[in-house]
Each structure stands twice: as structure tokens, then as C-alpha cells.
Amino acid sequence: MLCTNCGTSLERSAKFCHKCGHPVPQQVRTTSFLPATAVSPLSTRSRRPHPLVMLALVLVLLCGGVIAGLYFWLGLNQTNQVARIVPADTVALISVSPSVWQLPQLRNAENLQSAAVALAPMAALPGVIRLGNHVSAYLPLELEIDPVEDILPWVGREVSLAIMAEESQVKTGRPAGKTSPSSTRTTLVYDGPPILLAAATRDQEVSSAFINNVRSQWEQEGVQFADTLYRDVSIMEIVFPREIPLAIATFNNLVVIATDVTTLQQTIDRAQGEGGAVLSEAPAYQETLGSLKGNRLGYLYLDVPQLLEAIPAEARLWQLQSLERIGVAVSLARHGLRFDYALHYDENSLSPAQVTWLSQPANRHHLLQRAPHDAMLYLSGQNLALLWQTFETPEMRETLADLEAEAQLGIDSPTELLDQMVGEFAVAIVPATTSVNDDETPFPEVLGLVGVVDGKVMAHTLQPLLDSAGASYVQDRIDGVPVHLFTLNRNQEPVGFSFMENLLVAGSSRRILAQAIQEDSTSLLENELFETAVAPLPNKNHGYFYLDVTQSYQLLESLLGNVNDEEVRPFLTGIQAISAATAPMDDDYVQHGTLHVVTK
């Protein structure tokens, strides 16, 4: 900076010239390194946002506010509320609580039908079927209700079913209001586990009108109710027929139905913070839900040890006995419905063989190249020897020994063959195209593929079996590969097996063997439906389960005649395929997997 009077060089912060004392003008002190002519009023105005930009920003903020307001006003934020009012030791919780990203999928009626089809097996949980049969036996279920007009206007973003641990104390009702024809009312306890059904309500006035409408229709059919007040919450209880002591109440923006009034009262206690620990605060529940995907239609939480209490000891598999809990996230996918599950094991309940089996490396799926293109069932895995060690029981060993002794196969040990089967294995079932007798429906053909340690050693082990076969055994070749065929029944195709180096190929016909052996055969990898079915499954997994439901249904009809059961047919015809795969167990003793239901 220079003095404007004498030209002496000055510091930028100087207020006066140190040589002539002339004051430094204000304009000079505030001027940038650019010439003053470089800054103009136009350039200053150009730094202000354009009016259209400001308008767009205001519109975005307004839309965001409107959307957020609608989100809360419509009750779309009200999810996972039931976990806050059921006890911490709840056996199972099934929750339909779609995330925001799943809501558009629910507009499609076909998606809703697919979801209902796929969720139907969950009714097998303890007490659900029993309660359904009990209710249908005593209550008139043919009501004049339009779901679109009567339910959708008030129902929120959560509908949940909780199955709780059975309690030892006897629950009796207290006389109140209108009673059954008897002078003194004692509520008969539902003989299954306590069950609670809850739905979030966005408009309590509308939901109450719906409940009153149902009550009015039931009263016309002879059902009697009693109204009581508990902790400032109105409870409506069925008092006749006495076999169905259902209780209904609305609180915490939830319409709650319980199998008895005591269960409902205890739920109200927990909702008001005085009923003990709740499920949402249980570490096991939190950990299980944390292992599931967030973008979901709903979820299932299952406390396995408590579930086993309802299963006879002799029917419990080791997988269930070693499991602590199961979590399943249900979501609507592009081609149907997917169940992403997490299996949480108790490390202290697993044997070393079981740990090795569950955590073994992922399957490479080389056998898919040999699986027939038109397979309607494909099941794969690896290491049959380890699988046998994992599941082996004294009863199984005795059965194999008896089978070997009866058949006189000439094999030293029943497990001699299994010990060599340490590679991948797969089973494929293919619809038969022809039958030996034209008047008979052809049965499906079966193909088995097993990787072995050494094909030559395995063939030598099987030689006594070939020698004992006699005239029923012949040798053949397919594309230069030796094939051993056995005629078990002259009215059936010969069965056989072959070795392709260290791969054992066994089939129920020469045709199915040829499909696996010939290099130019079309494989299952080129099946479009199979590709669609397995696409969402974990890339690293122990093996595939794949079922072509359409082909299976057609086979069922050809064997049993037309399936006209109107309750079964929609479930079968609405599904194209089912697939599943489970990843290896991780260091936290958790296995993740996916079941995919492909719908039409």
C-alpha cells in the first residue's frame, strides 16, 4: 500500500503515513488486492440467490413439513408399540409394521395376497390354531364388515400378535355389569397360552365406532358383554358364551384384544409403567431385532427355549434345543415375499461337531452345472460325512447296521461309504416325460450327486455290491463314461450310478444319468425361474433349497387327480417357486439366511 500524498510504502494496517503524516483514506484501507474497478454493484447483487431458487427452497421446506405432519397425524410413526406393553418373557411376537419404503408395495392387492399366503404358516405357533378353532366354535364370524370402509380409515402402521408364557395362577373374572344367564359369573380360562392381538389406531373415535358395530352384530346373535373400568381404561368383556372370555380395550393409541380379562389388565399395568419388565427393554429382543434388516413389512421374534416347553422332548431337534431365539424380517420383494432370518445359537449347547457343521466354509455350487434344467426340486449341501456325525444317534447307527445285515451288501461298516463323502452333494427331482406302462402316470426321476475323496477307492468299496447283484446288473457307457445299471423291476426303468473322477452320479434312470454326464446338457443354471428364486439369497451359503411349486402342483394333480379344495388351491396356484439358503455361522454364533417366495 502507498501513501496517496507522498508515495511512501505503508503497512496495510497503517492509519497515517509515517513520513508525511497524511491520513490513509478509509477506501484504501478496505480495498482488496483487486483494483476498485473490479468490484461493481452488479457483481455484488449477483451473489444473492436467484428468486426462483429461493422459491424452490421454500416449497421444499413446506412439502417436507406437510409430509412430516401427515406422517405423524396419520399415525405412521406408531410402530413397535406392542413390544412396550407385553412382558419380557413373551414367547413369540408377530408384528406387521411396514417401514415407509414398504408402504407403496402394499397398494398392490396381489402383494397383499402373496403376503397372506406366505405368512399363513405362522399360524402354527403354539395356541394360535387352538384359539382360532375355539373362537370359530362359539362366536358368529359372519359379520357385515367392509375392510376398506370399516378398518382402513383408522388402522395404523402396526398390527401385532403376541403369545405369552402360560401362567400358573387361576384367573377369574369379577362380577360387573350384564352377566350370563347364571346369577354369578366366573370367567372360564382359555386353556391355551395367553394371546394378545393389538392394532394401532389413527383415529380412536372411528375405531371405537367399528368395535361398537361388531359388538352390536354379536349381541344380535346372543353374545353378551360386560363393561368395566380398570385404571381409567374401559374394558369390554364377553361374558356369554363363557367359553370365550375375550376382553377388548383401547389405550396408548392401540386397540387391544386379549384371551382373558386378567391378561388385558396386566397389559394395561405395563402400559402405565407398573407391570414389570417389558419385551422392548429385554437385551435378547433388542439384539435379535438389531440383527434384522430395517426395510421390512414386519417381523417375527421367537424365544426358542420357551417355545420348546410346548413340544414333546422326543420331538425336539438339536437345532431347536441349541437355539436361544429366532428373528425373521418379512419384506415385499420385486418378485414376491422374502424372509430374512437370524438364528441365534447358545454356544454352550452346541457340540464340537455341530459347531464345525454350522461354521464350515461356503458351498462353491459346482454341482449346479450337472443339475437338470427342468428340476422341480433341488437340494444341495456339502460334507455328508460331517453331516452324519452331526445328526448321528444310536438309533440311526442301529438302523443302518440292521439294513446292512439284512441286505448283505458286503460292506464292512454302514458308515464306510459316508466317510468318503466329504465334498458337495445335491439331490434333484425331475418330472418324468414317459412311463414304462402307458396307462400309468409317470413318477418323477431322481438324480444324486456326491463329491468323494477318491472315486477309484469308492468304486472298489462298492464292488461287493456289484458282485452280489447277479443278472440284474449290466454295464453301459454314456459319452465314454462307464455306467452301472440295475434292473430292480422289469416294469421300471433301471437305476444306476457312475463315477466321473471324484464325483459319484446316481440316478433313477439312464436318461437322468445322461443329463448329468453329457457336457452339452442344459443345466439348472440356465433356468430363468431358478435364477429369479435364488437371486435374493446369501451369496455365501451352505447350500440351496429350490422348489418349483408350479411343476410340483401339476405333478400332484396328475397323481391324485384335480385338487379342488378351495382352501388349498389359492395357496398353491399363487406361488411359482420357493427357495432358501443359510450362510455359515459367524463368530457371535448367529446364522443369517433368506427364504424367498416367488409369486405369480
TIVEX-70766 format. One record per residue (C-alpha): x, y, z; residue number from 1. Coordinates in steps of 0.02 Angstrom, whole numbers, plus 50000, padded with zeros to 5 digits. Each point is the difference from the previous one (the first is absolute). Example, Ala and Ser with C-alpha at 12.3 -4.5 7.8 and 13.67 -1.06 7.14 Angstrom:
# TIVEX-70766
50615_49775_50390_1 .
50069_50172_49967_2 .
# end
This chain:
# TIVEX-70766
50000_50000_50000_1 .
50066_50175_49953_2 .
49966_50169_50079_3 .
49887_50100_49885_4 .
50093_50162_50048_5 .
50185_49958_49992_6 .
50005_49825_49927_7 .
50087_49921_50150_8 .
49972_49813_50023_9 .
49885_49969_50147_10 .
49942_49850_50102_11 .
49824_49944_49962_12 .
49946_50034_50178_13 .
50071_50177_50003_14 .
49878_50143_50033_15 .
50126_50142_49966_16 .
50154_50017_49889_17 .
50154_49986_50111_18 .
50095_50121_49886_19 .
49878_50141_49960_20 .
49864_49964_50128_21 .
49864_50000_49868_22 .
49850_49893_50056_23 .
49971_49842_49903_24 .
49827_50009_49916_25 .
49868_49875_50061_26 .
49972_49938_49823_27 .
50181_49954_49981_28 .
50003_49904_50165_29 .
49848_49892_49953_30 .
50043_49972_49818_31 .
50046_49822_49950_32 .
50153_49955_49899_33 .
49894_50020_49845_34 .
49978_50172_49925_35 .
49849_50094_50059_36 .
49929_49994_49825_37 .
49990_49809_50011_38 .
49857_50011_50126_39 .
49837_50071_49939_40 .
49822_50010_50064_41 .
49952_49869_49872_42 .
50127_49875_50066_43 .
49937_50031_50178_44 .
49821_49967_49950_45 .
50048_49841_49906_46 .
50050_49916_50164_47 .
49820_50001_50062_48 .
49897_49840_49967_49 .
49888_50006_49849_50 .
49816_50027_50046_51 .
49954_49834_49917_52 .
50129_49910_50106_53 .
49928_50080_50157_54 .
49824_49951_49947_55 .
50053_49820_49967_56 .
50084_49991_50170_57 .
49843_50065_50086_58 .
49892_49873_49907_59 .
50116_49857_50051_60 .
49991_50053_50182_61 .
49811_50015_49993_62 .
49981_49829_49917_63 .
50116_49925_50129_64 .
49897_50075_50140_65 .
49837_49939_49923_66 .
50070_49824_49977_67 .
50068_49996_50177_68 .
49833_50063_50066_69 .
49904_49868_49903_70 .
50124_49867_50058_71 .
49960_50035_50183_72 .
49817_50049_49976_73 .
49962_49837_49908_74 .
50088_49902_50135_75 .
50133_49933_49881_76 .
50131_50025_50135_77 .
49908_49883_50119_78 .
50094_49835_49981_79 .
50072_49875_50121_80 .
49881_50059_50137_81 .
49942_49825_50048_82 .
50176_49951_50054_83 .
49985_50138_50131_84 .
49846_49924_50083_85 .
50032_49811_49996_86 .
50109_49912_50130_87 .
50186_49975_49976_88 .
49978_49810_49997_89 .
49877_50003_49853_90 .
50014_49838_49901_91 .
49965_50072_49828_92 .
49958_50168_49922_93 .
49939_50013_49821_94 .
49993_50181_49944_95 .
49937_50072_49836_96 .
50079_50172_50008_97 .
50056_50053_49826_98 .
50142_50122_49979_99 .
49968_50157_49895_100 .
50086_49919_49850_101 .
49882_49850_50008_102 .
49840_50104_50001_103 .
49992_50025_49809_104 .
50010_49811_49977_105 .
49844_49978_50106_106 .
49894_50091_49871_107 .
50012_49846_49888_108 .
49861_49878_50045_109 .
50102_49855_49929_110 .
50141_50042_50120_111 .
49879_49995_50146_112 .
49934_49830_49943_113 .
50179_49936_49982_114 .
50042_50062_50174_115 .
49848_49913_50073_116 .
50048_49838_49912_117 .
50179_50004_50062_118 .
49956_50053_50178_119 .
49870_49861_50019_120 .
50125_49873_50073_121 .
50027_50116_50150_122 .
49828_49947_50060_123 .
50083_49839_50056_124 .
50076_50089_50151_125 .
49940_49931_50168_126 .
49821_50046_50042_127 .
49957_50093_49839_128 .
49908_49858_49913_129 .
49923_49945_50165_130 .
49934_50175_50032_131 .
49935_50015_49822_132 .
49905_49837_50013_133 .
49933_50050_50170_134 .
49938_50169_49940_135 .
49922_49931_49841_136 .
49908_49868_50103_137 .
49913_50124_50115_138 .
49991_50170_49913_139 .
49907_50047_49841_140 .
50135_50055_49878_141 .
49890_50049_49852_142 .
49993_50187_50032_143 .
49953_50142_49883_144 .
50170_50082_49992_145 .
50083_50086_49853_146 .
50189_50007_50035_147 .
50024_50150_49885_148 .
49860_50104_50077_149 .
50000_49936_50179_150 .
50182_49961_50042_151 .
50120_50096_49886_152 .
49938_50173_50057_153 .
50067_49972_50176_154 .
50130_49862_50000_155 .
50179_50060_50022_156 .
50169_49932_49950_157 .
50007_49856_50122_158 .
49897_49843_50024_159 .
50083_49876_50118_160 .
49964_49831_50079_161 .
50088_49953_50162_162 .
50005_49827_50077_163 .
50047_50007_50183_164 .
50062_49870_50123_165 .
49863_49904_50086_166 .
49970_50051_50180_167 .
49967_49878_50141_168 .
49875_50105_50096_169 .
49814_49978_49970_170 .
49919_50152_49921_171 .
49822_50041_50046_172 .
49893_50144_49949_173 .
49917_50122_50118_174 .
49810_50024_49991_175 .
49961_50161_49910_176 .
49861_50063_49888_177 .
49894_49883_49895_178 .
50039_49816_50028_179 .
49959_49834_49924_180 .
49838_49910_50043_181 .
50079_49932_50159_182 .
49987_50111_50154_183 .
50186_50000_50039_184 .
50131_50016_49865_185 .
50168_49912_50005_186 .
50104_50027_49844_187 .
50055_49834_49929_188 .
50184_50009_49956_189 .
50053_49968_49821_190 .
50102_49840_50015_191 .
50141_50055_49885_192 .
50138_50128_50025_193 .
49944_50181_50023_194 .
49989_50086_49831_195 .
49986_50185_49964_196 .
49953_50082_49835_197 .
50029_50187_49982_198 .
49978_50126_49859_199 .
50057_50179_49998_200 .
49858_50124_49978_201 .
50019_50167_49912_202 .
49825_50057_50051_203 .
49934_49933_50164_204 .
49824_50064_49965_205 .
49989_49905_49837_206 .
50078_49841_50074_207 .
49878_50007_50146_208 .
49855_50013_49877_209 .
50066_49844_49911_210 .
50011_49903_50165_211 .
49823_50052_50048_212 .
49938_49945_49829_213 .
50076_49826_50026_214 .
49928_49994_50176_215 .
49827_50045_49937_216 .
50003_49863_49869_217 .
50060_49872_50127_218 .
49868_50052_50126_219 .
49867_49967_49869_220 .
50069_49822_49992_221 .
49985_49976_50188_222 .
50175_50047_50056_223 .
50001_50096_50165_224 .
50127_50129_50059_225 .
50049_50083_50164_226 .
50079_50173_50012_227 .
50126_50037_50139_228 .
50124_50137_50039_229 .
50180_49956_50045_230 .
50129_50137_50034_231 .
49892_50124_49903_232 .
49994_49883_49850_233 .
49832_49933_49940_234 .
49999_49811_49976_235 .
49868_49908_49900_236 .
49994_49815_50044_237 .
49901_49856_49926_238 .
49906_49914_50140_239 .
49892_49883_49898_240 .
50040_49878_49926_241 .
50116_49976_50149_242 .
50119_49890_49899_243 .
50065_50158_49912_244 .
50048_50129_50133_245 .
50077_50121_49876_246 .
50035_50175_50067_247 .
50019_50157_49894_248 .
50067_50173_50045_249 .
50075_50153_49917_250 .
50150_50087_50079_251 .
50168_50074_49947_252 .
49930_50019_49822_253 .
49976_49812_49990_254 .
49845_49892_49983_255 .
50043_49847_50104_256 .
49911_49831_50007_257 .
50056_49871_50129_258 .
49947_49821_50032_259 .
49942_50046_50176_260 .
49972_50154_50107_261 .
50148_49965_50116_262 .
50122_50000_49855_263 .
49926_50165_49940_264 .
50010_50078_50174_265 .
50182_49949_50015_266 .
50032_50077_49830_267 .
49922_50164_50058_268 .
50111_49994_50154_269 .
50156_49987_49892_270 .
49938_50137_49884_271 .
49990_50115_50153_272 .
50174_49950_50058_273 .
49950_49889_50147_274 .
49993_49824_49930_275 .
50182_49946_50004_276 .
50129_49981_49862_277 .
49940_50014_49820_278 .
50064_49916_49843_279 .
50068_50158_49918_280 .
50124_50018_50145_281 .
50061_49820_49995_282 .
50181_49989_49936_283 .
49962_49839_49905_284 .
49857_50082_49906_285 .
50103_50155_49961_286 .
50146_49895_49937_287 .
49886_49893_49893_288 .
49913_50147_49917_289 .
50168_50084_49976_290 .
50055_49851_49895_291 .
49853_50021_49879_292 .
49983_50116_49850_293 .
49906_50162_50032_294 .
49908_50011_49835_295 .
49864_49873_50036_296 .
49814_49966_49996_297 .
50007_49924_50174_298 .
50097_49882_50110_299 .
49991_49844_50108_300 .
50088_49983_50167_301 .
50006_49828_50079_302 .
50068_49949_50171_303 .
50049_49820_49959_304 .
50026_49928_50176_305 .
49824_50052_50049_306 .
49931_49936_49836_307 .
50077_49828_50035_308 .
49894_49987_50156_309 .
49852_49969_49885_310 .
50091_49864_49899_311 .
50024_49821_50063_312 .
50181_49965_50047_313 .
50016_49856_49876_314 .
49948_50114_49856_315 .
50130_50135_50033_316 .
50140_50010_49872_317 .
50172_50050_50058_318 .
49989_50158_49895_319 .
49852_50059_50104_320 .
50077_49945_50164_321 .
50158_50098_49959_322 .
49908_50157_49945_323 .
49969_50145_50119_324 .
49889_50103_49887_325 .
49948_50029_49820_326 .
49969_50163_49911_327 .
49917_50014_49829_328 .
49978_50159_49897_329 .
49861_49987_49870_330 .
50004_50116_49850_331 .
49914_50018_49833_332 .
50127_49973_49861_333 .
49997_50029_49813_334 .
49945_49823_49961_335 .
49906_49953_50157_336 .
50035_49989_50186_337 .
50165_49973_50090_338 .
50036_49943_50177_339 .
50172_50053_50063_340 .
50034_49903_50159_341 .
50130_49998_50137_342 .
50028_49843_50105_343 .
50082_50037_50168_344 .
50083_49845_50074_345 .
50052_49964_50179_346 .
50186_49962_49983_347 .
49997_49893_50158_348 .
49868_49884_49926_349 .
50093_49961_49839_350 .
50115_49850_49983_351 .
50168_50019_49910_352 .
49928_49907_49849_353 .
49851_50116_49994_354 .
50110_50156_50008_355 .
50106_49932_49858_356 .
49846_49960_49896_357 .
49919_50170_50026_358 .
50158_50101_49969_359 .
50077_49903_49855_360 .
50050_50102_49846_361 .
49872_50048_49870_362 .
49947_49879_49864_363 .
50078_50032_49828_364 .
49847_49930_49908_365 .
50099_49911_49864_366 .
49863_49868_49989_367 .
49875_50123_49929_368 .
50085_49972_49832_369 .
49943_49817_50009_370 .
49823_50030_50066_371 .
49863_49978_49867_372 .
49925_50159_49929_373 .
49821_49945_50037_374 .
50028_49947_50181_375 .
49847_50036_50106_376 .
50096_49969_50162_377 .
50183_50034_50033_378 .
50082_49977_50169_379 .
50187_50021_50024_380 .
50128_50002_50139_381 .
50173_49939_50040_382 .
50094_49870_50102_383 .
49878_49857_50029_384 .
50129_49920_50116_385 .
49995_50150_50116_386 .
49811_50010_49983_387 .
49987_49819_50058_388 .
50113_50034_50150_389 .
49893_50151_50045_390 .
49832_49912_49994_391 .
50054_49824_50044_392 .
49907_49914_50141_393 .
50014_49823_50072_394 .
49831_49959_49921_395 .
50063_50055_49829_396 .
50158_49894_50015_397 .
49898_49848_50050_398 .
49881_50025_49853_399 .
50143_50009_49876_400 .
50080_49844_50074_401 .
49836_49904_49985_402 .
49980_50060_49820_403 .
50175_49941_49953_404 .
49975_49832_50085_405 .
49831_49972_49916_406 .
50058_50051_49826_407 .
50170_49915_50017_408 .
50083_50136_49901_409 .
50175_49939_50042_410 .
50053_50167_50073_411 .
50101_49991_50161_412 .
49920_50151_50084_413 .
49838_50095_49967_414 .
50098_50163_50007_415 .
50141_49939_49887_416 .
49922_50085_49850_417 .
49948_50158_50092_418 .
50176_50028_50065_419 .
50059_50029_49821_420 .
49861_50125_49956_421 .
50083_50163_50054_422 .
49966_50107_49847_423 .
49846_50088_49935_424 .
49839_49902_49984_425 .
49836_50035_49913_426 .
49833_49916_49968_427 .
49891_50048_49852_428 .
49824_49939_49960_429 .
49943_50016_49820_430 .
49825_49971_49927_431 .
49999_49839_49898_432 .
49956_50017_49817_433 .
49950_49819_49970_434 .
49951_49845_50098_435 .
50033_49816_49970_436 .
49813_49966_49995_437 .
49905_50125_49894_438 .
49847_49987_50112_439 .
50095_50057_50154_440 .
50045_50175_50054_441 .
50190_50017_49989_442 .
50087_50028_50166_443 .
50134_50133_50014_444 .
50181_49952_49976_445 .
50136_50025_50130_446 .
50182_50049_49978_447 .
50131_49996_50137_448 .
50172_50082_49989_449 .
50135_49977_50133_450 .
50181_50056_50004_451 .
50113_49864_50074_452 .
50180_49992_50058_453 .
50055_49876_49867_454 .
49884_49929_49866_455 .
50108_49845_49972_456 .
50001_49956_50185_457 .
49812_50028_50008_458 .
49973_49887_49848_459 .
50105_49865_50081_460 .
49896_50015_50159_461 .
49842_49974_49897_462 .
50066_49849_49905_463 .
49923_49872_50121_464 .
49832_50082_49968_465 .
50023_49978_49812_466 .
50055_49818_50019_467 .
49846_49957_50102_468 .
49881_50080_49874_469 .
50008_49852_49879_470 .
49899_50006_49840_471 .
49914_50162_50047_472 .
50164_50095_49973_473 .
50066_50058_49831_474 .
50139_50117_49946_475 .
49975_50139_49875_476 .
50084_50160_49939_477 .
49938_50178_49978_478 .
50118_50114_49904_479 .
50141_49879_50041_480 .
49964_50002_50187_481 .
49969_49826_50077_482 .
49826_49984_50075_483 .
49936_49862_50115_484 .
49814_49960_49977_485 .
49886_49892_50107_486 .
49829_49935_49951_487 .
49902_49990_50162_488 .
49832_49972_49917_489 .
49970_49958_49818_490 .
49854_50122_50000_491 .
50114_50143_50051_492 .
50148_50092_49925_493 .
50170_49934_50058_494 .
50087_50102_50133_495 .
50187_50028_49995_496 .
50154_50095_50049_497 .
50165_50056_49929_498 .
50162_50085_50052_499 .
50065_50154_49911_500 .
50169_50006_50084_501 .
49957_50050_50180_502 .
49815_50030_49969_503 .
49872_49864_50033_504 .
49848_50016_49886_505 .
49847_49894_50044_506 .
49832_50004_49910_507 .
49833_49914_49989_508 .
50015_49977_49811_509 .
50127_49998_49861_510 .
49924_50160_49930_511 .
50029_50098_50161_512 .
50178_49933_50010_513 .
50032_50057_49821_514 .
49939_50176_50042_515 .
50129_50013_50139_516 .
50144_49919_49906_517 .
49986_50079_49827_518 .
50094_50164_49991_519 .
49879_50081_49876_520 .
49846_49976_50112_521 .
49905_50156_50054_522 .
50027_50029_50187_523 .
49893_50076_50137_524 .
50111_50155_49992_525 .
49910_50044_49838_526 .
49828_49986_50078_527 .
49926_50176_50011_528 .
49883_49959_50144_529 .
50143_49924_50101_530 .
50105_50155_49968_531 .
49858_50112_50060_532 .
49968_49892_50154_533 .
50180_49996_50063_534 .
50046_50180_49957_535 .
49958_50073_50175_536 .
50085_49856_50094_537 .
50169_50022_50086_538 .
50143_49984_49875_539 .
50103_49901_50126_540 .
49893_49857_50063_541 .
50005_49816_50046_542 .
49880_49945_49864_543 .
49839_50037_49905_544 .
49823_49942_50025_545 .
49896_50031_49843_546 .
49823_49942_49963_547 .
49906_50035_49839_548 .
49825_50009_50076_549 .
49912_50009_49831_550 .
50077_49836_49939_551 .
49972_49919_50170_552 .
49817_50050_49998_553 .
49979_49930_49825_554 .
50081_49836_50056_555 .
49886_49993_50151_556 .
49848_50022_49889_557 .
50059_49865_49879_558 .
50028_49875_50142_559 .
49849_50041_50108_560 .
49879_50075_49875_561 .
49938_50180_49999_562 .
50030_50090_50164_563 .
49835_50090_50024_564 .
50020_50048_50181_565 .
49959_50185_49995_566 .
50096_50030_50162_567 .
50161_49923_49932_568 .
49996_50043_49816_569 .
50027_50190_50016_570 .
50154_49971_50108_571 .
50078_49881_49874_572 .
49954_50087_49839_573 .
50055_50172_50062_574 .
50181_49948_50026_575 .
50125_49960_49862_576 .
50151_49945_50099_577 .
50078_49995_50174_578 .
50186_50012_50034_579 .
50108_50012_50155_580 .
50182_50007_50052_581 .
50094_50027_50164_582 .
50171_50079_50020_583 .
50136_49925_50112_584 .
49986_50038_50186_585 .
50101_50153_50051_586 .
50111_50029_50151_587 .
49850_50057_50103_588 .
49915_49831_49971_589 .
49870_50078_49886_590 .
49946_49929_49832_591 .
49918_50113_49871_592 .
49896_49936_49857_593 .
49859_50040_49880_594 .
49843_49911_49943_595 .
49927_50069_49838_596 .
49821_49969_49943_597 .
49980_50040_49814_598 .
49820_50044_49961_599 .
49907_50013_49835_600 .
# end
